[in-house]
């Protein structure tokens, strides 16, 4: 089965960004809302794919919207988070006295 242009574009773009291009997997679903591309990459590549503050992921989404507009389709990107990929929730901020008490000096 031939890949759609949006899927081919995303695959070539992401494979150029990540360190493990063989682990890039893209699933394409078309429904009444448009095209949904679900992207899975190696957990080690998530930082490079997302970018600082989500800038790389945002740029990829913008480019996909342009590709979609040229093909009269609405294209959305979902980046699947790998298992165990959620960052631990930070402890609430402590005041200086509690931090000093926690130090075992």
ZAMARGU-4260 file (C-alpha; in steps of 0.2 Angstrom, whole numbers, plus 5000, padded with zeros to 4 digits):
<rodrens>
0) 5000/5000/5000 | 5007/5017/4995 | 5010/5030/5009 | 5001/5046/5008 | 5011/5062/5005
5) 5008/5068/5023 | 5014/5052/5030 | 5030/5051/5019 | 5034/5069/5023 | 5033/5066/5042
10) 5043/5050/5041 | 5057/5058/5031 | 5057/5074/5042 | 5057/5064/5059 | 5070/5051/5053
15) 5082/5066/5050 | 5079/5072/5068 | 5081/5057/5078 | 5096/5045/5082 | 5086/5029/5079
20) 5077/5031/5063 | 5073/5013/5062 | 5061/5015/5077 | 5050/5028/5069 | 5033/5022/5067
25) 5018/5032/5060 | 5000/5027/5060 | 4988/5036/5048 | 4969/5037/5052 | 4957/5047/5041
30) 4940/5052/5048 | 4927/5066/5047 | 4939/5078/5057 | 4953/5075/5044 | 4969/5065/5045
35) 4977/5060/5062 | 4995/5055/5061 | 5001/5045/5077 | 5020/5045/5079 | 5030/5033/5089
40) 5049/5035/5092 | 5062/5027/5102 | 5061/5034/5120 | 5079/5041/5119 | 5074/5052/5104
45) 5059/5061/5113 | 5069/5075/5119 | 5076/5079/5101 | 5058/5077/5094 | 5049/5088/5106
50) 5063/5101/5107 | 5066/5115/5120 | 5049/5120/5126 | 5040/5110/5112 | 5048/5121/5098
55) 5053/5107/5087 | 5036/5098/5089 | 5027/5114/5085 | 5037/5117/5070 | 5033/5099/5063
60) 5014/5102/5067 | 5015/5118/5057 | 5024/5110/5042 | 5011/5096/5042 | 4997/5109/5042
65) 5005/5116/5026 | 5006/5099/5018 | 4988/5096/5022 | 4982/5112/5015 | 4991/5109/4999
70) 4981/5092/4998 | 4965/5099/5004 | 4965/5090/5021 | 4967/5094/5039 | 4982/5085/5046
75) 4985/5083/5065 | 5000/5075/5074 | 4999/5065/5090 | 5016/5060/5097 | 5014/5045/5108
80) 5023/5045/5124 | 5033/5030/5127 | 5030/5019/5142 | 5037/5026/5158 | 5040/5042/5149
85) 5030/5053/5161 | 5041/5064/5171 | 5039/5062/5190 | 5029/5076/5198 | 5040/5088/5207
90) 5037/5090/5225 | 5029/5106/5230 | 5040/5120/5234 | 5047/5121/5251 | 5052/5135/5262
95) 5070/5138/5267 | 5067/5132/5285 | 5061/5115/5279 | 5075/5113/5266 | 5088/5117/5280
100) 5079/5104/5292 | 5080/5091/5278 | 5099/5093/5277 | 5107/5080/5288 | 5122/5090/5294
</rodrens>
